[in-house]
Amino acid sequence: MTTTAPRLGNALARLLILAAALLGTLLAGAAPASAHAALTGSDPKDGAVVATAPKEVNLTFSEQVALSTDSIRVLDPAGRRADTGEIRDLCSGSVVRYGVGLRAGLPDGTYTVAWQAVSSDSHPVAGAFTFSIGAPSTTSVALTDQAPGGGLVGVLYGIARYLSYAGFAVLVGGGAFVLACWPRGASVRPVQQTVVRGWLTLTGATLALLLLRSPYTGSGKLSDAFDLAGLKAVLETKTGAALTSRLLLLGAAALFVAVLFGAYARRTDPKEKKDLAFGLGLGGTVVAAGIAGTWALAEHASTGLQPGIAMPVDILHLLAVAAWLGGLTVLLVALHKAPSVERSAVERFSKVAFGSVAVLAATGLYQSWRQVGSWSALTGTRYGQLLLVKIGLMAVLVGIAWISRRWTQRLAEPATRSTPSPTSTAEEAVDADETPEAEDAGETPEAEAPEDAEDAEDAEDMDEALEAEAPDEVDEPEEADEPEEADEPEAPDEAEASGGPAAAAVDPVRAAQLARQRAAVATARRKRERDADPERAGLRRSVLTEAAVAVVLLAVTTVLTSTEPGRTEEEAGRATSASGPAAVPDRPVDIRLPFDTGGVDGKGVVRLSLDPGRTGSNALHLFVERPNGKPLDVPEIKVALTLEAKDVGPLPVAPDRIQTGHWSASGVQIPMPGDWKIQVTVRTSEIDQTTIDKNVKIG
């Protein structure tokens, strides 16, 4: 059976488009970074009505947070600051609590508490709630709808995070691939360019993260990225120290890359090369582990359960990812740009990849238990769902890697070229040196490599035409035998100047055109020879597919590291539920809401009954009474329901008047369970009205 080699250009385009589409879908559906810490309680509670003004407002968090002097703000009904700005640390044991003092003599009304902090795993968290002194009132406070870490700054920060992971994988995995699998690759220019670009990407992304950190956790304004005061504050945080350490380690990584592609690539003595490889391997491992540690020390591994074990495990996990995915990237470049890569190198990488998968399985299992903790969190939280997606992509990658291994077993060593023919000299020069001039020439319209057999035949015809135009190249072997002219790349043009088409030597445009055509012929021959090996073509196709899936896998990992772990999300939910009003399922919700519109006959009580008090259709009854308990006839009463935790509502309800003091509405839909805010607006005259509210657990 004849195996047809794939057209790599079209296959690469299709796979990259597919990977980009999957990546875009994933990132488009990703919410802004959800923090590890969560607000589990407050004093006063959300929606509470207190008789006298408290001396301070206390906030309780699920885990340790970092606060600035402006992290907790209390605003009066007019939007003015009602707090003193002095944040007190009230932490005790495992309880994380902070408070802010209130000014004396605060008037009655509804007050808004707005807070913003940075969790111990580096992600921002913010929120707001209200309480009332004396009686609820209207408030003019307008808070931003933008989630912490969102907006343009959040998007740019997320992109920089992704690029930092990708650059780390290519830098570390590429260097490991050259040292452990393919030492000859240290002198292959495309391999050098790939690893250097990985270093540049990681360095640039780290600098971007450092500049964007202040607006990402604070104002959200891109212009604050160059605020020196904000940058100074960032450098004093744990995340700032980690990013600064990463930049210093990247300086050492630059030295490693320079030695690897410089002194190591030029060594010819086997013993010296082996000694240098040992030193590079030892030093490179230390630097790579240090760079990986900058993530472990500042993110999820540094907080929560067993941080002393979790951080080394996280470092191993990152190194295994880099060795596999980064090595895969360099292998793809080598197969495409340098098809003479030996079978032994591919086999060695297959063993490295197998070891990396084993390490990923062990460390991933521990991380999953630590961050998820239960089956309900695995399927019911965003972190758990993303983890399932990552596991699925890993399974796909392992399957494709198995196919690549099958192609590797069938792979034959490339034929040696000890006695090249005169017509293939240019091609071998391109294969061995990969000079930029040849690459640039191959990228011009005249030098595009043929993509199929017909183009290859055209290339042969072009070669014959070139030989006919410049017969002196073939007919004058004595010139080729002279060392000076054999080493000179412009020998054909000199031959033309001496006896061939003199116009080509005189006309530089014509000479450049002939040079581009010769490069195109050499590229076509190289591609034809490469595609004539079906095993290598199959290996390139499977490795390319692995790389496309790896792009999406890396995106999932990036989103996963900025998502609140399932274990803490469930714990925070249980703590919040325990501190809120108790829910009694399948029983009517009955509440009393005192009101005072300020006008004549404007005081009273609204008794509200929601039956059966669960999700779905409910019957609403309102009884408006005077302070003495007798029915009060009011011109208008309205109700609105809001589930702030899910951004649902307000859902308006317009009850009908049944009789004096009695209003009713049927078919009131409660779409989901939760802590609902019920707001009742009572109007006692043409100009006198008030809105009162209360939080109720439904469902």
N, C-alpha and C positions, 0 to 999 in steps of 0.2 A: 504494500500500500504506500502510496506517495503522500507525504505530509506537506501541506502547503504552509509556508511561513506566514504569520500574520503581518499585516501592514501596520507597523508600530505607530506611525504618526497618527493614523485615524483611530487606532485603538486607544492610544494615549489621550487623544482629544475626547473621545466618548467617556472614558473612565473619569477623567478630570471633571467633565461637565456633570456626571452623575454624582461624584464626590462633593462638588460644589453645591449641587442642589440639596443633597442630604444635609450638608453642613449648614446651609442657609436655613433650611427648615428647622433644624435643631436650635440654632441660635435665635431665630425669629420667635420661636415659642418659649425661649428661656426668659424667665422673669428676672428682674433685677436681683442682685446678690442677696440671698436671704441669710441672716446672721445666725451664728451659733447661739448667742445669748437671746433671751426673751424676757419680757416683763411679765412676772407672775403675780404681782400684787401691788397695791398702793394704799396709802392712808393720807387723805380720805379715798374711798373707793370711787371707781368710775360711776358717775351718775348720782352719787350720794348727796343728800341735803343735810347740812349740819346747822345746828342752832347758832353757834358762835364761831367766829373765825379761828382756825387752828393756828398754832405757832409756826408750824412747818409742814411741808409735804414730803412724804417718804415714798421711795420707789424700791421695789424688790425685784431682783433679776435672777434668772436661772443659773447664770454663771458669771464669773468676774468680767467686768467691763472697764474701759478706760473713758474717763469723763474730763472735759475741759471746763473752764470757769463759766461757760455759757451753755452747758449741756442740758440744764434743767431750767425752764422758764415758766413762770406762772403769770398769766395775763388776766387783767380784770375785764369786766364786760365791755369797756371802751378800748381794749387792746393795749393798755399801758402795763408796764412791768409791776407786779405786785410782790415780787420776791426780793430778797436782799442780795442775791448773786453769790452768796457764800455756800458752797456745797460741802456737806458734812459726810464723812465716811462713817457709816453706822454698821459696817460689816462685823459679824461675830460668828466665828466657827465657819460652818458651811453656808451660812446665810449671807447673801450679798445684798446689802441695802445701802442706799444713799439718800440724803435728804437735803432740802434747801429751805432756809428760813423765810417766813413771810413778814411783811411790814405790819406794824401795829395800826389798829383803827381801820381795817378794811370794811367797806360798806357791804350791805347785802347784795346778792346777785350771783350770776353764774360765772365761774372762773375756769379758764382753760390752762391745762398743764401740758406743755410741749417739751419733749425730751429727745435727745440724740446722743448716741454713744458709739463706741467701737468695741466689738466683742474681742475676747482674748484670742480668737483665731483670725483676727485682722479684718473682719467684715463689719460694715456699718449697720446700725439698727436705730430706728427712730419710731416715734409714735406720739399720740396725744389723747387726752381724755378730759372730761369736765367734772366739776363738782360745784355745788351751790351753797352759799351761806344765807341762812334765813329762808329764802324762797328762790326758785329758779327765775331767771330773767332772760331777756334777749341779749345777745352778745354780738359785737361787731368784729370779733376775731376771725380772720380768714387765713387758714393754714394752707401751705402748698400741697398739691396733690401728688407731687413727684416723690416716688419711693426713694429711700436712702440708697445711694449707689446707682441711681438711674440716670436718665437723660443722656445727653451727648457724652458727658464725661464718663458715665458708666459704660457706654458702648466702647469708647476708646480704651478704657481700662481693661475691659474684657478682651478686646483684640490684643492688647499688649500682653496680657496673661497667656493667651493662646500662643502667641509668637514666642514667648519666653520658653514655654514647654517644648515647642517645635525646635527652636534653636538649640536647646539643651540636648534633645534627643539626637539631632544631627551631629553636633559637636562631639559628644561623648561616644555615641554609637559609631560614628564615622572613624574616629581615632582608634577605637577598639577593633573595628573591622580591619583596618590597615595593619595594626600591630599583631593581632591574633590570627587573622585569616589570610591576608594578602599583602605581605611586605612589599612586593613589587609595585603595589598601588600607590606607595608613597611618592613615586616619580611620575604618576599619571596625572596630567594636568586637570582633567575634569573632576577627579577625586579630590585633588587639592582645593579646587574652587568650591566644591560642595561643603567640605569641612570648614573652610574659612568663612563661607557665607553663614554657616550655622553659628560660628562665633560672633559674627557681626550682628546677626538677628537677635541673639540672646543679649548682647551688650546694648543694642539700641532699645530693645524692649524693656530691659531693666532700668535704663535711664528714663524712659517714658513713664514707667510705673512710679519711679521716685518723684517725678514732677507732677504726675496726676494724683498722687496720693492725698495731698491736702484738699483739693476740691472734691475728690471722690468721697472722702469721709466727712466733709464739711459743707461748704456752700453749694457745691454742685456747679459752680461757674468755671468755665474753661479758662477764663482770664486769670484766675487765682493760681494757675499752674506755675506762674513765674513770680509769685509772691515770696520774697525771701524769708519773711517772718513765718509763713506757713511751711516753707521747706525746712527751716530750722526746727520747727515744732515736730515735723515728721521724723527728722533725724534722731530725735530723742525718744521715739517710740520703738517698740520691738520690731515692727515691720520695717521701719526706716533703717534700723541697725542691720537687719537681715539683707536688705537691698544693697546697703553700702558694702557689707561683707562680700556679697556676690560680685560686685564690681571689682573689688580687690582680688578675689580669686580668679576672675576673668583675666586679670593681668598675668597671673601665673599660667593660665590656660593658653594665652597668646604665646608665651615662651615655649610651652609644650608643642604647639602647632608649628612654630618656627623651626624647632629642632627636628621634629618628625619629618617635615617636608624639605628640610635643608640638610643638616649633617647626616641624619639617618638615611635619607634617600641617596646620598652620594657615597656612603660607605660601601666598599667592595670586599674588604676582608671579613670573612664569615664570623670570626671570633669577636672582632670589634663590633660588628653589627649586632651580634647576639647580646653582648654586654650593654650596648646602648639601648637595645630593645627592652632589656630587663629594667634599666633605669627609667626609661620612658613609661613602661607599664606600671611600675611602682609609684612614680610621681604622678602620673595621670590618674591613677585610681584614687589617690589621696585628694587631688584637686577636684575630681568629679564627685567624690563623696561629700566634700566640703560644699560644693555648689548645690547638690541635692539637699544638704542639711539646711540651707537657707530657706527652703520651703517647709521642711519639717519643723523648724524652730518657730515659725511664724503662723502656721495655719492649723488645720484640724488636729494634727498629731500632737500639738503642743498643749492641748487642753482636753478635758474630759477624763475618761477612764485610762489608767495606766500610761501616762505620758512617757515615763521612763522606758517602757517597752515599745510604745507606739512610734516614737521618733526614729530609732534605729530601723524598725520595720519599714517605715515610710521611705527612708533613704534607700534601703535595699530594693523596694518596689520601684522607685524612680530610676535607679541604675539599671534594673532589669528591663524596664520599658525602653530606656535609651539604647541599651545594647541590642535589643530586638528591632525596634522601629528605626532607630538611627542607622544601624547596620544594614537594614533592609533598603533604606533610601540610597546609601552608597553603593550597595550591590546593584540596584536598578540602574544607577548612573554608570557603573562599570560595564554592565551588560549592554547598555545602549551606546555608550561612547567608546568603550574599549572592549570589543567582543572577544579579545584574546585572553580574557580572564580564565585562569586555569580551573579545571574541575576540582582539584584538591582544595582551592580556596573556597569554592561554593560548599563543598562538603564540610570544611571546618566551620563555616558560618552556620550551616545546618545544625551542627552540634552546639554552637553558642546559642542559637535561637531556642533549641530544645531546653537547654539549661535555664535560659531566661524565662521560658514559659513555666517551668517547674517552680522557679522562685516567685513568679507572679501569682501562681495558683496558691502557694502557701501564704504569702504576705497578703494577698487579696482576701483570702478566707478569714484571716485574723482581723483585717480592717473592716470587713463586712460585719462580723460579729460585734466589733467595738462600736461602729457607727450606726448600726441598725438595731440589733439586739432582740428583735422579735419578728415573727412572720407578719403580724399586722402592720408593723412599720415598713417591712419590705414591700408590701403591696399597697399600703394606704398612704404613704408619704411620697413627696416628690423625690427625695433622696433615694428611697428604695426603688422607685420606678426607674430612675436614671441608672441605678446600679444594675437592674435587670437588663436594661438596654446595653450597658457596657459588657455584661457577661455574655449576652448574645453576640455582640460584635467580636468578642474574644474567641468565641466558639467558631465563628465564621473564619477568622484569621487562622486559627489552628487548622481548620479544614483545608484552606488554600495552601498553607505551609506544607501540609502533607502531600498535596499535588505537586508543589515545587520540589519536594524531596524525591518524588517519583521521577520527575524530569531530570533531576541531578544524577540519579542512578544510571540513567540512559545517556548521560552527557559524555561526549568524547573529547579528548584533549585536542586543542587546535593544532593543525598541521604546522610543523616547523618550517621556517623560511630561510634555510641556510644558503640557498643559491637562488636568489631572486632574479627574475627575468628583467630585462631592461624596461619592459612595458609596465611592470608592477612596482618599480622603484618609488614613484611618487606616492603610490598607495601605502607602502610600508612606512614611508617617512611620516605620513599623516597618522598612521596607527601608532607608531612608536613615540612620536614627539607631541602630537596634538597641539601644534603651534597655533597661536591666536590668528596668524595670518591665514592659515588654511581654513580655520573655522569661520573667520569673517568672510573669506572668499566663498565658502559654501553657503553663506546666508544671503548672498546677493541673488537677484532674480536670475542672473545668467548661470549661477552656480548651484541651483537647487538640485538635490540628489533625486534621481528618478525613483518613483514609488512602486513600479511594477516591472514586469518582464519587458513590456514594450518600451518603457523608458530606458531600461538597461540596453536594449538593442540600439536605441537612439544614441546612447552614450558611446557604444562601440563605433557606430557610424561617425560620431563626432571625433572620436580618437583617430580613426582612419583619416578623416579630413584634416585634422591637425598635423598628422604625420606627413600628409601630402603637402601641406602648406609649409612645413619646416623640415624638408628632407635632410638638411644638414645634421639634424640630431641623430639620425640613424646611419646616414651614408658616410659620416666622418668619425669612425670609431677612434681614430688616433687622438682626436680632441678629448673624447671621453676618458681615454686612458691616462691623460695628464692629471696628476693629483690636484693641481691648482684649479682646473676647470671642473673636475669631478666634485669637489667640495663646494663649489660656488652655486647657489640656488638659481642664479640667473644665466646658467650656461646655455640653455636653449636660445635665449634672446641674443647672447653673444654670437652664437652660431649663425643666427639669422643676420646679424650685423655684418658677419664676415663673408657670407656667401649665399645665404637664403634670401627670403624676402626682405630686402633692405628697408622697405617702407616701414615694416614693423619695428625695426630698431630705431628708425628716425622718429616715428610717430609714437609717443608714449601712451596714447590712448589705445592704439592697436596692441601694443605690447601688454598693457594691463588686461585687455580683453582676452588675449591668448592665455595669459596666466590664470585668469578666472575659469576659462574653459578647461584648461588642464586640471585645475583643482576639482572642477565638477566631474570630470571623467574619473579621477582618482577616488572621489567620494562615492560615485556610482559603483565602481568596481568593489570597493570595500563593502558597501551595503549588499551587493549581489552575493559576495562571498559569505557575508554574515547570514543572510537569509537562506543560503543554500544548506545550512545546518538546522534541520527541523527541531532537534532536541534543544538547542540554544534558543530557538524562536519560542518554543513552548515554555521554557523556563522564564524567558523575558515576559511572556504574557501572564504567567501566574504571579511572578514577583510584582508586576505592574498592578495587578488586581489587589494583591496584598497591600501595596502602598496606598491605593485609593481607599480601601477600608480603614487603613490606619489613620488617614486624615480625619475621618468621621469619628473614629475611636478617640483620638486626641481631643477633639472638640467636646465629646461627652465627658471626658476626664476633666477638662477645664471647667465645664459647667458644674460638675459634681463637686469639685473642690471649693466652689463658691456657694454651695447649697447647704442649708441647715441639715445636719445629720438627723436621720429618722428617730434615733433614740431620744435625742434632746427635744425634738419637736413633739413627740408623744408625752414626754415628761412635763414639758411646759404646758401642754394642753391640759394634762391632768391637774397640774397646780393651779392653772387659771380657773378650771371648772370648780375646783375645791374652794377657791376663794370667792366665787360668784354666787348668785342666788341658786337655791336648790331647785331642781326640776322635778315635777311630779307628773309623769306621763299619763295621758288619757284622763286627766281631770281638768275641770275648768280653771282658767287663770283669773283670779279675782284680785284687783288692786284698788287702792284708794288714793286719789290725787287731790290734795287741797289746792285751791287757787284763790287769787285775789287780783281782779282786773283794775282795782283802784277807783272805780266809779261807784255810783249809788247802787246798793244791792249787788255789789261785785264780789263778795266773798262767798265761798261755798266749798263743796267737795264733789268730785266726780268719782262715782263707783263704776269701774269697768269690769265686765265679765266676758271672757273669750272661751267659748265652748265648742269642741272638747279640749282645746288647748294643746293641739298637736299639729304636725304638718298636714297639709291638705285644706279642705274646706272647713271653715269655722263660722259660728254665729257670734256676732258682737252686740253686746247690750251696754248702754250707757245710762246711768241714773245721776242726774244733776240735783243736788240737795243744798238747802240753806244750812248754815251752821247749826240750826236747831233740829235738823233732820227732815224738815218738810221739803217737798218737791219745789224746784226753782225752774221757772220757765225762762229759757234764754233764746235769743234770736237765732244763734248758729253755734254748731259744734262740729269740729273736724278732727280726724284721726289720721296719723301716718305711722308706718312701721318701717324700721331700718335695721338691717343686719350689717353693722359696720365691719365686722371681721371678714366678710365676704364681699364687701362693696355692693350689697343688695339694698335697693331702696333709695330714698323713702318711697314706700308704697302707699298711695293715698286711699283713704276710705271715707266715703261721704254717707253717714248714717241718716236714716229717715226719722222724722219726729213721729212717735207713736201717740204720746199724750204728754201732759205737763210733766216735765222733768225726765221723760223716758225717750231715748233714742235707740235705734236698732239698725243693724246691717247684716244681711245674710250672705253666705258664699264668700267670706273673707278668706283669701288663699294665703297660706303660709308655705312658701316653696321648699324650705329646708329647715332643719333644726338648728338651734343656736341661741345666742344671747341677744335677743331682739330689744331694740329701743322703741317704746310706744310713746308717741307724742300726741297730746290732746290739746287742741286750740279751742278755747272757750271765749265767745263774744257775748257780753252782757248788755251792750248798747251800741249805738252807731260808731262810737269812737273808743270804747273800752273793751280790750281783749287781752288775753295772755296765753302763753303756751307752756305747758307743763309736761314733763316726761319721766319715764322710769324704765329701767332695764329689767327684762323678764326672760327667764330661761324657758324656751318652748321646744318640745320634742325630746 
